[in-house]
Every structure is written in structure tokens, then in C-alpha cells.
Amino acid sequence: MLGDAFLTCAFTDTIVLPERQWIDYWTGKAHDGPMKMKCTFPEDRGGPLFVRAGAIIPTDREGALHRLVSF
């Protein structure tokens, strides 16, 4: 777990999702925990990533933050 909103795994092909609903970040597919499942992810990504349903994920939309900060 990374905080209470992200779940990832490394060096294994299975993951245990805790209770609650989890969204596969790469596919958008929802999974209801608790459950153990096989991990799959796109080849061009670093690994599986699940986000707790309802979590707020701040992002830097198209470099907006970079334009606001002068270096």
C-alpha cells in the first residue's frame, strides 16, 4: 500500500486487494475486495497499480504546474 489510496505489487504475479472497491489504474476496471487475483499490466508500465474507489488523485494537467513556477 502507498498511503490509503494506492496499491501496487512487485516481483509477483498475484495481488491481494483489501476490503473495498479498487480500480485498476491502467484499465479502469473495478474489483471488489477482499480478494486475491492475478496481476496483469501493460508492457510499457512499471507494474500493476490499483486505486481505492473514490480516492482523489491530484495530477499536473499538461504541465500546468510547470507553467506557474518560474525557474
C-alpha positions in Angstrom: 0.0 0.0 0.0 1.1 3.5 -0.7 -0.9 5.6 1.7 -4.6 4.6 1.9 -5.4 5.1 -1.8 -2.8 3.2 -3.9 -1.9 -0.5 -4.0 0.8 -2.0 -6.1 2.9 -5.1 -6.1 6.4 -6.1 -7.4 8.2 -9.4 -8.1 5.0 -11.4 -8.0 2.1 -12.2 -10.4 -0.7 -12.0 -7.7 -2.1 -9.3 -5.5 -4.4 -9.3 -2.5 -6.9 -6.5 -2.7 -8.1 -5.4 0.8 -11.8 -4.9 1.6 -13.4 -2.0 -0.5 -13.6 -1.4 -4.2 -10.3 -1.0 -6.2 -9.9 0.4 -9.7 -7.2 -0.9 -12.0 -5.4 2.3 -12.9 -4.4 1.1 -16.4 -7.7 -0.4 -17.5 -10.3 1.4 -15.4 -11.9 -2.0 -14.4 -13.3 -2.2 -10.9 -12.6 -5.1 -8.5 -14.3 -5.7 -5.1 -12.1 -6.7 -2.3 -11.2 -8.6 -0.3 -9.8 -10.9 -3.0 -6.6 -12.5 -4.3 -6.1 -12.1 -8.1 -3.6 -12.4 -10.8 -1.8 -9.2 -11.7 -1.7 -8.0 -15.3 -0.4 -4.7 -16.7 0.6 -3.2 -20.0 4.2 -3.9 -21.0 5.1 -0.2 -21.2 4.1 0.3 -17.5 6.2 -0.4 -14.4 3.7 -2.8 -12.8 0.1 -3.1 -11.6 -1.5 -0.1 -9.9 -4.8 -0.1 -8.1 -6.6 3.0 -6.8 -9.2 2.9 -4.0 -12.6 3.8 -5.4 -13.4 7.4 -4.5 -9.8 8.5 -4.0 -8.8 11.9 -5.2 -5.6 11.9 -7.2 -4.1 15.3 -7.9 -2.4 15.5 -11.3 -0.4 18.1 -13.2 -2.7 18.5 -16.2 -0.5 19.1 -19.3 2.3 20.8 -17.4 0.0 23.4 -15.7 2.2 23.4 -12.6 5.4 23.9 -14.6 3.9 27.0 -16.3 3.1 28.5 -12.9 6.5 28.0 -11.3 9.4 30.0 -12.7 12.9 28.5 -12.6 
